[in-house]
Amino acid sequence: MTQDERRNYLIEYLLKEEAGLRMRKIPKDKKGQEDMLRALMNVRPPRPVGEDFLKIQDEYLLERNRERGITDVADLKPVSSDPRLYIWQGDITTLKCDAIVNACNSQMLGCFSPLHACIDNFIHTYAGIELRLEMYEIMTKQGHEEETGKAKITSAYNLPSKYILHTVGPIIQWAVTREDEELLASCYRECLKLAAANGVQSIAFCCLSTGVFRFPQQRAAEIATDTVKQFFEKDNRIQKVIFNVFQDKDLEIYNRIL
């Protein structure tokens, strides 16, 4: 199958799953088809799917992720202050390292909003629907929503990384409290501990809680870097920590701190 054939197969399959979507027209242009496929994957509930679908989906996403461009952590340069620390600006779903960190909500099932720009949406989109299925199994077994400051680990499926660490950061309602700061630090600590326990040697953190969760960027970066340095003082199993930034402001903040 070509990529075009795979994409059309996946769209048709997902449209047929939902009675209310079966009459939807498939766009003729590539970008329109890519957006439709992503949207359909975003809204699909965590339920079983056929092996044929998974095979073609995985083939499609592996090629799609190659097309999007992959950055290998081995090609990055550390900051001058510490050879174990890195700052990298880019899309975390295109980074090849042992583990990346996903900023989740307490349901831990990914973003169900079609084409949303959050990192949770991008990670689930390009990992594939197996990720939501695995998270559903984990959360069903747990029996309650995820607590803020905890972490879970899964395969990264079709992403270039090996694992994904999933964590729920604090949501800022008014002013940042000491409890908020401790919960954010806990996100980093728990991810590092879980990563180290699973043999991870390189891990990339996004800017946890600084988006729609409204944690001030400067203070969040201070907590992130301090927590990682404290972990290094006690545990040397992780060799590389990458602070992944997307906005120019975050890049400036991390460069100043490190």
Secondary structure as UniProt FT lines:
FT   HELIX           3..17
FT   HELIX           19..21
FT   TURN            22..23
FT   HELIX           30..43
FT   HELIX           51..68
FT   STRAND          71..72
FT   HELIX           73..75
FT   TURN            80..81
FT   TURN            83..84
FT   STRAND          85..89
FT   HELIX           92..94
FT   STRAND          95..96
FT   STRAND          99..103
FT   TURN            106..107
FT   TURN            114..115
FT   HELIX           119..127
FT   HELIX           129..142
FT   TURN            148..149
FT   STRAND          151..155
FT   TURN            157..158
FT   STRAND          163..167
FT   HELIX           178..197
FT   TURN            198..199
FT   STRAND          202..205
FT   TURN            208..209
FT   TURN            212..213
FT   HELIX           217..234
FT   STRAND          240..245
FT   HELIX           248..257
//
